[in-house]
Amino acid sequence: MKQVYEDNYRIKRRQDLLCDIMQAKSEMEIAQRNFDCVYREDEVDVCIYRYRAAQSRYGALLKRLKDIT
């Protein structure tokens, strides 16, 4: 019974990570699209910040997924 619980926990954890990875990728894509539409310097800075933050999160999540598989 304990093994089943642990397996279910791992599956749930992996599913949650995959969901977070898709969200981070989506955030990167949104930041990229927004970057293509802005002109003011402060808006450009915000888009770059958001893109880099999402990119960093995406990389960290991929590393975490690799570590558990």
Stockholm file with secondary structure:
# STOCKHOLM 1.0

chainA/1-69         MKQVYEDNYRIKRRQDLLCDIMQAKSEMEIAQRNFDCVYREDEVDVCIYRYRAAQSRYGALLKRLKDIT
#=GR chainA/1-69 SS CHHHHHHHHHHHHHHHHHHHHHHHHHHHHHHHHHHTTCCSHHHHHHHHHHHHHHHHHHHHHHHHHHHHC
#=GC SS_cons        CHHHHHHHHHHHHHHHHHHHHHHHHHHHHHHHHHHTTCCSHHHHHHHHHHHHHHHHHHHHHHHHHHHHC
//
